[in-house]
Amino acid sequence: MIGNNRAIVFILQGALEQAAEHLERVLALYPEDPEATANLALVQSRRGQVVAAREVSGETEQAGQRGEEIELLLEELRWKK
């Protein structure tokens, strides 16, 4: 997904606002995209929005979309408790 890939570049550059904008656009078109969902939760976590990140990752987990990205995100969120 181009939007998700572009968001990853923004994440790596530390441009979290732009990453969030791209990921929200991707999720508006593809709300079930597990990679975009995990990346949005990661961005929220890094922006200090830990509660929102947990909600997004929890929704993904409930939907059964547990990939490597979700596992890494959940591990990162456990450290922020």
C-alpha positions as CSV (number, residue, x, y, z in Angstrom):
1,M,0.0,0.0,0.0
2,I,1.6,3.3,-1.1
3,G,0.1,5.4,1.6
4,N,1.3,3.0,4.3
5,N,4.8,2.9,2.8
6,R,4.9,6.6,2.6
7,A,3.8,6.8,6.2
8,I,6.7,4.4,7.2
9,V,9.2,6.8,5.6
10,F,7.7,9.7,7.6
11,I,7.9,7.6,10.8
12,L,11.6,6.9,10.1
13,Q,12.2,10.6,9.6
14,G,10.4,11.5,12.8
15,A,7.6,13.3,10.9
16,L,4.8,11.8,13.0
17,E,2.1,14.3,12.0
18,Q,2.5,13.6,8.3
19,A,2.7,9.8,9.0
20,A,-0.6,10.0,11.0
21,E,-2.3,12.0,8.2
22,H,-1.3,9.4,5.6
23,L,-2.3,6.4,7.7
24,E,-5.7,8.0,8.5
25,R,-6.2,8.4,4.7
26,V,-5.3,4.7,4.1
27,L,-7.6,3.6,6.9
28,A,-10.5,5.7,5.5
29,L,-10.3,3.7,2.3
30,Y,-9.2,0.3,3.9
31,P,-10.4,0.2,7.5
32,E,-9.3,-3.4,8.0
33,D,-5.7,-2.9,6.9
34,P,-3.7,-4.4,9.8
35,E,-0.4,-2.8,8.8
36,A,-1.8,0.7,8.6
37,T,-3.6,0.1,11.8
38,A,-0.5,-1.0,13.6
39,N,1.5,1.8,12.2
40,L,-1.1,4.4,13.3
41,A,-1.0,2.9,16.8
42,L,2.8,3.2,16.7
43,V,2.6,6.8,15.7
44,Q,0.1,7.6,18.4
45,S,2.3,5.9,20.9
46,R,5.3,7.9,19.9
47,R,3.3,11.1,20.0
48,G,2.4,10.3,23.6
49,Q,-1.1,9.2,22.8
50,V,-0.7,5.9,24.6
51,V,-4.4,5.4,25.4
52,A,-5.4,5.9,21.8
53,A,-2.6,3.6,20.7
54,R,-3.9,0.9,23.0
55,E,-7.4,1.3,21.7
56,V,-6.3,0.9,18.1
57,S,-4.1,-2.1,18.9
58,G,-6.8,-3.6,21.0
59,E,-9.3,-3.3,18.1
60,T,-6.9,-5.0,15.8
61,E,-6.2,-7.7,18.2
62,Q,-10.0,-8.4,18.7
63,A,-10.4,-8.6,15.0
64,G,-7.8,-11.3,14.9
65,Q,-5.3,-9.4,12.9
66,R,-2.2,-10.1,14.9
67,G,0.8,-9.9,12.8
68,E,4.4,-9.1,13.6
69,E,3.7,-5.4,13.6
70,I,0.9,-5.8,16.2
71,E,3.1,-8.0,18.4
72,L,5.9,-5.4,18.4
73,L,3.5,-2.6,19.1
74,L,1.9,-4.4,22.0
75,E,5.4,-5.0,23.5
76,E,6.2,-1.3,23.1
77,L,3.0,-0.3,24.8
78,R,3.6,-2.7,27.7
79,W,6.8,-0.6,28.5
80,K,4.7,2.6,28.7
81,K,2.3,1.4,31.4
